[in-house]
Amino acid sequence: MSQVESFLTTSEEQEVIAAIRQAERHTSGEIRVHLEKSSGELKAFDRATLLFHQLKMDNTKEENGVLIYVAVEDHTFSICGDKGIDKVVPKNFWESTKNTIQEHFVKGEFKQGLISGILLAGKELSAHFPWDDNDIDELTNEISKG
């Protein structure tokens, strides 16, 4: 079994997906998680940006998709948000989310790091992109793997 496949158990993956659903109940923002072995020659943020477009996360109505990218063997991660988010949030908007994830990851608490980061991202997004009755889930909540 590869490190990507063993990063989260099946039950842990379901808990992360449940956190995405919970976070998205309060925001029209779309949150996804992508796991892969390595970002290769690219820095984690550059790889996340490339995947953001490959996963068609830039096709949301309000341009408010968020990708939490994890390069398992590189021990790195990054958060990439769409341009609609960048237009309305302060420059260091993702720092608290990154710090929350990092605090758990250094302790080997990968599932909890993702869950805590997802819930915090949802809370922060809700201030700028609140959920409304016409909101639809535009992107899958499943964890993608590369």
N, CA and C atoms as a LAMMPS dump frame, in Angstrom:
ITEM: TIMESTEP
0
ITEM: NUMBER OF ATOMS
438
ITEM: BOX BOUNDS ff ff ff
-5.0000000000000000e+02 5.0000000000000000e+02
-5.0000000000000000e+02 5.0000000000000000e+02
-5.0000000000000000e+02 5.0000000000000000e+02
ITEM: ATOMS id mol type element x y z
1 1 1 N 0.852 -1.172 0
2 1 2 C 0 0 0
3 1 3 C 0.903 1.243 0
4 2 1 N 0.599 2.197 -0.862
5 2 2 C 1.408 3.409 -0.962
6 2 3 C 1.148 4.314 0.239
7 3 1 N 2.065 5.272 0.438
8 3 2 C 1.874 6.218 1.539
9 3 3 C 0.625 7.058 1.343
10 4 1 N 0.276 7.328 0.097
11 4 2 C -0.938 8.104 -0.173
12 4 3 C -2.157 7.311 0.274
13 5 1 N -2.181 6.03 -0.086
14 5 2 C -3.325 5.187 0.265
15 5 3 C -3.422 4.951 1.766
16 6 1 N -2.288 4.967 2.467
17 6 2 C -2.32 4.697 3.898
18 6 3 C -2.314 5.978 4.743
19 7 1 N -2.301 7.139 4.113
20 7 2 C -2.285 8.41 4.83
21 7 3 C -3.514 8.545 5.724
22 8 1 N -4.661 8.159 5.185
23 8 2 C -5.913 8.13 5.939
24 8 3 C -6.563 6.776 5.734
25 9 1 N -7.165 6.23 6.791
26 9 2 C -7.934 5.013 6.624
27 9 3 C -9.245 5.358 5.912
28 10 1 N -9.963 4.349 5.475
29 10 2 C -11.252 4.579 4.824
30 10 3 C -12.201 5.312 5.76
31 11 1 N -12.213 4.926 7.015
32 11 2 C -13.1 5.593 7.975
33 11 3 C -12.651 7.026 8.242
34 12 1 N -11.343 7.278 8.276
35 12 2 C -10.851 8.645 8.448
36 12 3 C -11.207 9.51 7.239
37 13 1 N -11.114 8.932 6.047
38 13 2 C -11.517 9.667 4.84
39 13 3 C -12.978 10.086 4.943
40 14 1 N -13.833 9.201 5.429
41 14 2 C -15.249 9.526 5.571
42 14 3 C -15.462 10.655 6.586
43 15 1 N -14.652 10.683 7.63
44 15 2 C -14.744 11.764 8.616
45 15 3 C -14.318 13.099 8.001
46 16 1 N -13.301 13.076 7.151
47 16 2 C -12.848 14.296 6.474
48 16 3 C -13.938 14.779 5.515
49 17 1 N -14.538 13.86 4.778
50 17 2 C -15.626 14.213 3.854
51 17 3 C -16.807 14.805 4.637
52 18 1 N -17.101 14.218 5.788
53 18 2 C -18.178 14.75 6.633
54 18 3 C -17.847 16.172 7.098
55 19 1 N -16.579 16.447 7.386
56 19 2 C -16.173 17.795 7.781
57 19 3 C -16.355 18.775 6.631
58 20 1 N -16.055 18.336 5.408
59 20 2 C -16.27 19.194 4.239
60 20 3 C -17.751 19.536 4.122
61 21 1 N -18.599 18.531 4.243
62 21 2 C -20.049 18.773 4.161
63 21 3 C -20.512 19.726 5.261
64 22 1 N -19.995 19.535 6.465
65 22 2 C -20.373 20.393 7.586
66 22 3 C -19.916 21.834 7.331
67 23 1 N -18.695 22.008 6.87
68 23 2 C -18.172 23.352 6.604
69 23 3 C -18.97 24.047 5.511
70 24 1 N -19.337 23.295 4.494
71 24 2 C -20.058 23.879 3.364
72 24 3 C -21.52 24.191 3.685
73 25 1 N -22.023 23.762 4.839
74 25 2 C -23.39 24.117 5.255
75 25 3 C -23.504 25.589 5.627
76 26 1 N -22.361 26.237 5.841
77 26 2 C -22.353 27.625 6.295
78 26 3 C -21.782 28.593 5.27
79 27 1 N -21.351 28.071 4.125
80 27 2 C -20.733 28.917 3.11
81 27 3 C -21.058 28.384 1.714
82 28 1 N -21.068 29.299 0.76
83 28 2 C -21.21 28.87 -0.63
84 28 3 C -19.857 28.436 -1.192
85 29 1 N -18.796 28.622 -0.389
86 29 2 C -17.459 28.175 -0.8
87 29 3 C -17.425 26.666 -0.984
88 30 1 N -16.523 26.227 -1.846
89 30 2 C -16.367 24.803 -2.14
90 30 3 C -14.981 24.36 -1.685
91 31 1 N -14.927 23.351 -0.822
92 31 2 C -13.665 22.882 -0.251
93 31 3 C -13.38 21.468 -0.736
94 32 1 N -12.133 21.251 -1.159
95 32 2 C -11.706 19.913 -1.56
96 32 3 C -10.357 19.6 -0.945
97 33 1 N -10.066 18.322 -0.83
98 33 2 C -8.77 17.834 -0.366
99 33 3 C -8.201 16.935 -1.459
100 34 1 N -6.911 17.148 -1.742
101 34 2 C -6.219 16.301 -2.715
102 34 3 C -4.937 15.783 -2.076
103 35 1 N -4.737 14.47 -2.154
104 35 2 C -3.538 13.823 -1.633
105 35 3 C -2.736 13.243 -2.787
106 36 1 N -1.421 13.408 -2.728
107 36 2 C -0.563 12.708 -3.673
108 36 3 C 0.793 12.47 -3.041
109 37 1 N 1.562 11.613 -3.685
110 37 2 C 2.855 11.196 -3.166
111 37 3 C 3.802 12.375 -3.003
112 38 1 N 3.971 13.148 -4.06
113 38 2 C 4.964 14.216 -4.061
114 38 3 C 4.545 15.32 -5.017
115 39 1 N 5.004 16.52 -4.737
116 39 2 C 4.75 17.626 -5.669
117 39 3 C 5.806 17.668 -6.764
118 40 1 N 6.706 16.701 -6.754
119 40 2 C 7.729 16.603 -7.796
120 40 3 C 8.69 17.776 -7.746
121 41 1 N 8.97 18.329 -8.904
122 41 2 C 9.908 19.45 -9.013
123 41 3 C 9.285 20.763 -8.547
124 42 1 N 7.975 20.773 -8.381
125 42 2 C 7.267 22.006 -8.024
126 42 3 C 7.195 22.199 -6.515
127 43 1 N 7.083 23.442 -6.093
128 43 2 C 6.763 23.731 -4.699
129 43 3 C 5.31 23.324 -4.478
130 44 1 N 4.952 23.033 -3.244
131 44 2 C 3.598 22.556 -2.938
132 44 3 C 2.534 23.532 -3.431
133 45 1 N 2.733 24.842 -3.234
134 45 2 C 1.726 25.805 -3.669
135 45 3 C 1.578 25.81 -5.186
136 46 1 N 2.684 25.704 -5.907
137 46 2 C 2.624 25.674 -7.371
138 46 3 C 1.908 24.426 -7.862
139 47 1 N 2.174 23.308 -7.229
140 47 2 C 1.485 22.064 -7.599
141 47 3 C -0.008 22.178 -7.263
142 48 1 N -0.333 22.754 -6.111
143 48 2 C -1.733 22.935 -5.722
144 48 3 C -2.451 23.819 -6.73
145 49 1 N -1.789 24.877 -7.18
146 49 2 C -2.388 25.787 -8.166
147 49 3 C -2.664 25.056 -9.472
148 50 1 N -1.73 24.24 -9.914
149 50 2 C -1.917 23.455 -11.136
150 50 3 C -3.084 22.481 -10.975
151 51 1 N -3.126 21.769 -9.86
152 51 2 C -4.215 20.816 -9.605
153 51 3 C -5.558 21.517 -9.465
154 52 1 N -5.547 22.703 -8.89
155 52 2 C -6.767 23.482 -8.737
156 52 3 C -7.478 23.619 -10.084
157 53 1 N -6.711 23.91 -11.116
158 53 2 C -7.278 24.062 -12.455
159 53 3 C -7.611 22.701 -13.076
160 54 1 N -6.744 21.704 -12.87
161 54 2 C -7.01 20.37 -13.417
162 54 3 C -8.269 19.752 -12.82
163 55 1 N -8.526 20.041 -11.555
164 55 2 C -9.725 19.521 -10.881
165 55 3 C -10.957 20.379 -11.156
166 56 1 N -10.787 21.397 -11.993
167 56 2 C -11.864 22.299 -12.4
168 56 3 C -12.491 23.027 -11.211
169 57 1 N -11.66 23.323 -10.242
170 57 2 C -12.145 24.044 -9.073
171 57 3 C -12.337 25.517 -9.365
172 58 1 N -11.837 25.963 -10.494
173 58 2 C -12.007 27.363 -10.886
174 58 3 C -13.281 27.573 -11.695
175 59 1 N -14.172 26.59 -11.672
176 59 2 C -15.434 26.682 -12.418
177 59 3 C -16.643 26.929 -11.516
178 60 1 N -16.42 27.437 -10.316
179 60 2 C -17.563 27.7 -9.441
180 60 3 C -18.135 29.083 -9.738
181 61 1 N -19.405 29.219 -9.505
182 61 2 C -20.136 30.452 -9.819
183 61 3 C -19.513 31.689 -9.17
184 62 1 N -19.164 31.586 -7.895
185 62 2 C -18.622 32.736 -7.172
186 62 3 C -17.097 32.737 -7.101
187 63 1 N -16.472 31.835 -7.836
188 63 2 C -15.005 31.713 -7.835
189 63 3 C -14.48 31.606 -6.403
190 64 1 N -15.089 30.688 -5.642
191 64 2 C -14.76 30.574 -4.229
192 64 3 C -14.403 29.143 -3.81
193 65 1 N -13.705 28.442 -4.698
194 65 2 C -13.215 27.108 -4.377
195 65 3 C -11.928 27.175 -3.573
196 66 1 N -11.727 26.178 -2.71
197 66 2 C -10.526 26.076 -1.886
198 66 3 C -9.998 24.649 -1.982
199 67 1 N -8.719 24.529 -2.278
200 67 2 C -8.076 23.214 -2.328
201 67 3 C -7.061 23.108 -1.208
202 68 1 N -7.195 22.064 -0.406
203 68 2 C -6.168 21.729 0.58
204 68 3 C -5.38 20.579 -0.033
205 69 1 N -4.142 20.864 -0.366
206 69 2 C -3.273 19.928 -1.081
207 69 3 C -2.234 19.37 -0.11
208 70 1 N -2.052 18.028 -0.146
209 70 2 C -1.059 17.38 0.706
210 70 3 C -0.158 16.499 -0.159
211 71 1 N 1.153 16.762 -0.095
212 71 2 C 2.16 15.906 -0.725
213 71 3 C 2.714 15.02 0.39
214 72 1 N 2.213 13.804 0.474
215 72 2 C 2.428 12.926 1.626
216 72 3 C 3.911 12.643 1.884
217 73 1 N 4.631 12.169 0.881
218 73 2 C 6.032 11.807 1.099
219 73 3 C 6.931 13.028 1.272
220 74 1 N 6.524 14.162 0.75
221 74 2 C 7.301 15.394 0.899
222 74 3 C 7.066 16.059 2.253
223 75 1 N 6.037 15.604 2.97
224 75 2 C 5.652 16.199 4.251
225 75 3 C 5.353 17.693 4.105
226 76 1 N 4.626 18.026 3.032
227 76 2 C 4.234 19.416 2.805
228 76 3 C 2.75 19.478 2.45
229 77 1 N 2.197 20.667 2.611
230 77 2 C 0.828 20.895 2.194
231 77 3 C 0.698 22.358 1.819
232 78 1 N -0.39 22.672 1.133
233 78 2 C -0.657 24.043 0.749
234 78 3 C -2.16 24.239 0.631
235 79 1 N -2.573 25.489 0.733
236 79 2 C -3.977 25.849 0.552
237 79 3 C -4.049 26.815 -0.614
238 80 1 N -4.922 26.511 -1.553
239 80 2 C -5.071 27.341 -2.748
240 80 3 C -6.534 27.756 -2.864
241 81 1 N -6.765 29.057 -2.946
242 81 2 C -8.115 29.577 -3.092
243 81 3 C -8.298 30.263 -4.429
244 82 1 N -9.518 30.299 -4.917
245 82 2 C -9.818 30.898 -6.218
246 82 3 C -9.783 32.424 -6.138
247 83 1 N -9.808 33.058 -7.292
248 83 2 C -9.66 34.513 -7.376
249 83 3 C -10.807 35.273 -6.736
250 84 1 N -11.998 34.699 -6.677
251 84 2 C -13.108 35.369 -6.005
252 84 3 C -12.828 35.563 -4.525
253 85 1 N -12.14 34.609 -3.933
254 85 2 C -11.759 34.712 -2.526
255 85 3 C -10.663 35.763 -2.376
256 86 1 N -9.653 35.671 -3.242
257 86 2 C -8.521 36.603 -3.153
258 86 3 C -8.942 38.057 -3.283
259 87 1 N -10.043 38.306 -3.995
260 87 2 C -10.514 39.682 -4.189
261 87 3 C -11.071 40.308 -2.915
262 88 1 N -11.557 39.483 -1.982
263 88 2 C -12.287 40.028 -0.837
264 88 3 C -11.67 39.755 0.537
265 89 1 N -10.62 38.965 0.587
266 89 2 C -10.051 38.627 1.895
267 89 3 C -8.689 39.291 2.076
268 90 1 N -8.257 39.46 3.325
269 90 2 C -6.93 40.023 3.569
270 90 3 C -5.833 39.077 3.068
271 91 1 N -4.66 39.631 2.862
272 91 2 C -3.538 38.88 2.292
273 91 3 C -3.196 37.623 3.091
274 92 1 N -3.244 37.684 4.402
275 92 2 C -2.865 36.533 5.233
276 92 3 C -4.072 35.683 5.65
277 93 1 N -5.115 35.696 4.85
278 93 2 C -6.377 35.033 5.168
279 93 3 C -6.204 33.563 5.558
280 94 1 N -5.325 32.847 4.889
281 94 2 C -5.197 31.403 5.109
282 94 3 C -4.237 31.047 6.234
283 95 1 N -3.569 32.016 6.841
284 95 2 C -2.546 31.707 7.852
285 95 3 C -3.096 30.914 9.036
286 96 1 N -4.241 31.304 9.568
287 96 2 C -4.78 30.58 10.727
288 96 3 C -5.154 29.152 10.349
289 97 1 N -5.673 28.97 9.136
290 97 2 C -6.004 27.619 8.682
291 97 3 C -4.735 26.795 8.504
292 98 1 N -3.724 27.381 7.875
293 98 2 C -2.44 26.676 7.701
294 98 3 C -1.844 26.298 9.051
295 99 1 N -1.855 27.252 9.99
296 99 2 C -1.284 26.987 11.309
297 99 3 C -2.024 25.87 12.032
298 100 1 N -3.331 25.85 11.918
299 100 2 C -4.137 24.808 12.553
300 100 3 C -3.779 23.434 11.988
301 101 1 N -3.714 23.348 10.666
302 101 2 C -3.356 22.069 10.033
303 101 3 C -1.95 21.657 10.454
304 102 1 N -1.014 22.586 10.392
305 102 2 C 0.386 22.309 10.726
306 102 3 C 0.541 21.793 12.153
307 103 1 N -0.163 22.413 13.094
308 103 2 C -0.079 21.995 14.497
309 103 3 C -0.44 20.523 14.66
310 104 1 N -1.44 20.078 13.941
311 104 2 C -1.844 18.671 14.03
312 104 3 C -0.9 17.767 13.245
313 105 1 N -0.491 18.204 12.064
314 105 2 C 0.383 17.375 11.227
315 105 3 C 1.702 17.063 11.926
316 106 1 N 2.306 18.035 12.618
317 106 2 C 3.59 17.773 13.274
318 106 3 C 3.453 16.721 14.368
319 107 1 N 2.253 16.525 14.881
320 107 2 C 2.001 15.494 15.891
321 107 3 C 1.543 14.175 15.253
322 108 1 N 1.51 14.145 13.91
323 108 2 C 1.059 12.934 13.23
324 108 3 C -0.448 12.778 13.203
325 109 1 N -1.169 13.836 13.561
326 109 2 C -2.637 13.816 13.59
327 109 3 C -3.173 14.331 12.253
328 110 1 N -3.022 13.511 11.222
329 110 2 C -3.339 13.958 9.869
330 110 3 C -4.839 14.154 9.651
331 111 1 N -5.632 13.202 10.095
332 111 2 C -7.085 13.333 9.956
333 111 3 C -7.58 14.562 10.702
334 112 1 N -7.151 14.723 11.945
335 112 2 C -7.621 15.85 12.739
336 112 3 C -7.121 17.165 12.175
337 113 1 N -5.919 17.184 11.63
338 113 2 C -5.406 18.395 10.997
339 113 3 C -6.276 18.822 9.831
340 114 1 N -6.645 17.857 8.992
341 114 2 C -7.516 18.176 7.855
342 114 3 C -8.889 18.626 8.323
343 115 1 N -9.465 17.898 9.266
344 115 2 C -10.799 18.244 9.762
345 115 3 C -10.803 19.642 10.377
346 116 1 N -9.851 19.917 11.246
347 116 2 C -9.789 21.233 11.893
348 116 3 C -9.575 22.338 10.864
349 117 1 N -8.697 22.092 9.89
350 117 2 C -8.447 23.082 8.841
351 117 3 C -9.665 23.325 7.977
352 118 1 N -10.364 22.265 7.632
353 118 2 C -11.571 22.376 6.804
354 118 3 C -12.653 23.169 7.527
355 119 1 N -12.883 22.842 8.793
356 119 2 C -13.923 23.542 9.553
357 119 3 C -13.573 25.016 9.746
358 120 1 N -12.304 25.307 9.993
359 120 2 C -11.89 26.702 10.138
360 120 3 C -12.008 27.445 8.806
361 121 1 N -11.606 26.808 7.717
362 121 2 C -11.739 27.434 6.398
363 121 3 C -13.202 27.738 6.108
364 122 1 N -14.086 26.798 6.417
365 122 2 C -15.515 27.02 6.206
366 122 3 C -16.033 28.183 7.02
367 123 1 N -15.595 28.266 8.267
368 123 2 C -16.021 29.365 9.136
369 123 3 C -15.525 30.7 8.587
370 124 1 N -14.269 30.75 8.181
371 124 2 C -13.702 31.99 7.653
372 124 3 C -14.37 32.382 6.333
373 125 1 N -14.644 31.391 5.486
374 125 2 C -15.305 31.679 4.21
375 125 3 C -16.729 32.182 4.41
376 126 1 N -17.398 31.686 5.444
377 126 2 C -18.803 32.054 5.647
378 126 3 C -18.984 33.561 5.854
379 127 1 N -17.961 34.232 6.348
380 127 2 C -18.048 35.68 6.549
381 127 3 C -18.099 36.427 5.218
382 128 1 N -17.483 35.87 4.196
383 128 2 C -17.403 36.523 2.89
384 128 3 C -18.329 35.879 1.848
385 129 1 N -18.595 34.599 2.047
386 129 2 C -19.434 33.84 1.114
387 129 3 C -20.447 33.017 1.912
388 130 1 N -21.422 33.679 2.516
389 130 2 C -22.403 32.94 3.327
390 130 3 C -23.258 32.003 2.468
391 131 1 N -23.695 30.95 3.091
392 131 2 C -24.584 30.002 2.431
393 131 3 C -25.962 30.639 2.316
394 132 1 N -26.651 30.369 1.227
395 132 2 C -28.046 30.814 1.126
396 132 3 C -28.898 29.679 0.575
397 133 1 N -30.194 29.896 0.55
398 133 2 C -31.13 28.841 0.149
399 133 3 C -30.946 28.362 -1.284
400 134 1 N -30.341 29.178 -2.13
401 134 2 C -30.139 28.799 -3.525
402 134 3 C -28.797 28.129 -3.771
403 135 1 N -28.002 27.956 -2.725
404 135 2 C -26.674 27.372 -2.863
405 135 3 C -26.772 25.904 -3.257
406 136 1 N -25.929 25.516 -4.201
407 136 2 C -25.825 24.104 -4.585
408 136 3 C -24.376 23.677 -4.406
409 137 1 N -24.19 22.396 -4.158
410 137 2 C -22.849 21.85 -4.006
411 137 3 C -22.278 21.663 -5.411
412 138 1 N -21.385 22.559 -5.815
413 138 2 C -20.892 22.573 -7.183
414 138 3 C -19.767 21.581 -7.458
415 139 1 N -19.046 21.173 -6.406
416 139 2 C -17.921 20.264 -6.575
417 139 3 C -18.074 19.062 -5.65
418 140 1 N -17.505 17.956 -6.067
419 140 2 C -17.549 16.765 -5.242
420 140 3 C -16.833 17.011 -3.919
421 141 1 N -17.268 16.357 -2.889
422 141 2 C -16.638 16.461 -1.576
423 141 3 C -15.648 15.32 -1.342
424 142 1 N -15.57 14.397 -2.294
425 142 2 C -14.659 13.26 -2.17
426 142 3 C -13.212 13.725 -2.181
427 143 1 N -12.354 12.985 -1.501
428 143 2 C -10.921 13.27 -1.494
429 143 3 C -10.349 12.724 -2.797
430 144 1 N -9.647 13.576 -3.529
431 144 2 C -9.012 13.111 -4.76
432 144 3 C -7.569 12.728 -4.453
433 145 1 N -7.048 11.83 -5.276
434 145 2 C -5.687 11.325 -5.056
435 145 3 C -4.955 11.265 -6.391
436 146 1 N -3.682 11.553 -6.318
437 146 2 C -2.9 11.534 -7.551
438 146 3 C -1.665 10.699 -7.416
